[in-house]
Amino acid sequence: MHILMLIAAMAGGFAFWWFRMRQGAEAARDVIDVAERARGAFRRHRFRTKVEGSTLTAVDDPALAAAIMMAGIAAQKGMAPSRKAEDIIRQHLATRIGVSDPDGMTTYAIWAAGQVTEPNDMSRALAKLWREKLQPVERQQLLDMAWSVAAVDGPPTDSQVDALERLRERLELPPSETARPR
């Protein structure tokens, strides 16, 4: 009888330790899973940042850069620029900038603006191009066009005003109330 009790105690001890090791292995798998998810999130963020940067680093035309900025400002009121905002962008490209294909440039600008999550990132990436290739008067015209696009579907939102102020700073323009639509 005592041999049976010894065998039962050994089996119980073995079962106890086997169960405890399985719990430890499960906890280790949970920790590894959390670490892998964090690593994946970090990689996705890095990739998104690279994609945003690569879309804008390929732009070397100040007119295209202006169209992208205007589309980004207009998209702040919704997922994409409204039809009226697209028309204003096309009109600015054709009349004020003198682009030969405003439809194609507007379409590309809307796509490119959709690849970048924040207009402030756009102005940060494109400001050097504008400062190098545009005169101060032209930079002011760019800011005026951006303000007019922001005001198309009602008064500019707080995020649009913030983005436009960052754009003004990056264009190295003095503060001016004349650029804001009334």
N, C-alpha and C positions, 0 to 999 in steps of 0.2 A: 504494500500500500504506500509506503513511504517513497518507493521508486516511482509510482504513478504520480504522487504529489510533486516529486522533483521534476519529472518530465513536464507536468502541467505548469509548474513555476517557470521552467526554462522556456516553454512555448509562450507563456504570458509575457515574460521578459523580452523574448525575441520580438513578439508582436508589438509590445510597447515601443521598443527602440526603432523598429522598422517604421511604425507609424510616425514617430517623432522625426526621423530622417526624411520621410516623404513630405512632412510639413515644412521642414527646412529647405528642401529642394523646391517646393512650391513658392516659398517666400523668395528664394533666390531668383526663380524665374520671373516673379512679379517685379523685382528690383531691376532685372535685366530688361524686361519689357518697358518699364518706365524710362530707363536710360535710352533705349533704342528710340522711343517716341520723341524724347527730348532732342536726341541727335538728329532725327528726321525733321523735326520742326526747325532746328537750326540750319540744316542743309537747305530746306525749302526757302527759308528767309534769305539765305545767302544767294540762292539761285534767283529768287525774285529780284533782289537788289542788282544782280548782274544783268538780268534781262532788262530792267528799267534803265540801267545805265547804258546798255548797248544800244537800245532803241534811240536814245538821245545823242550818244556820242557819234553816231553815223551822220547826224544832221550837220551840214556845213553851209546851208543856205539860210541867211537871216529871215527871209520871207517865209520859208517853210517852218522855221523855228517860231516865228510870230504866229503862224496859223496853228501850230501845235499848242502854243500857250493859250491862244484865244479859245481853242476847243477844250482845253483843260479847265479853263475858268468857267466856260459855259456848262461843262459837265458837273460842276459843283452843285447845281440845282437839281440834278437827277442822275440817272445812270449814264445818260448820253446827252449831248447837246440837243436842244429842241430844234424843230424845223426852222423857227424864226431865227434862232441863234446861228444855225448853219447858213441861212441866207445872208445874215449880217456879215459873217466871216467871209463868205464868197464875195460879197459886195466890197468889203475892205480890200481883199486880195486883188480884185479886178480894178477898182478905181484908185485907191490910195497907194497900193504897192505896185500895181501894174503887172500882175502875173498873167501870163498868156493862157494858162489852164487852171482857172480858180476851182472848177469842179473837182478835178483830179487831186489838186493840192488839198482841198478841204476834206475829201474822203480819206486821204492818207493821214492828214492831221488828226482827224477824229479817231482813226485806228491807233495812231501813235500815242495820242493822249490817253486812250483806254489802256495802254500798256503800262502807264505810270500812275501810281495810286494817288499822288499828291501834287497839286500845282506848284507847291514850294520846291519840290524836287526838280520839276521842270525848269523853273526860273533859276535855280542853283546851277543846273547842268548847262543851261543855254546862255546865261548872262555873259560869260566870257566872250562868246561868239558875237553877241550884240554889242558889247563894249568895244570890241576890236573892229567890227565892220560897219557900225552905224555911228553917225554923228549925233551929238546930243539932241538936236531937233528931231531927228528920226526916232531916237529912243523915246522921246516924249510922245511922238505920234503913235508909237507902239503901245505905250501905256494908255493913251487916250482911246485907242481901238479896243484894248482889253477892257477898259471901263465901260465902253458902249456895249460890248458883248455881255458883260455882267449885268447890265441894266435891261436887257432885252425882255426878259420874262418877269418883270417886276423889279423892285429895288434889290440891290446886291445883298446876298446873305453875309453874315459875319465871317464865314470862312472865305468867301470871295474877297471881301474887303481886306482880310488879313493877307491872302495870297497876292492881291494887287499892291498892298503896301510893301510886302517883301520884294515884289518885282521892282517897284520904284527904287527901293534901297539898292538892289543888285544892279540896276541900270545906272546907278550913281546920279539920280535925279533929285533935285531939291523937293522938299514937301510942297505940294501945291493943291489947293482946293479946286482949281479950274479943271482938273482931270476928272473929278467926280461928277457924274450926272446929277442933276437936281430934279 
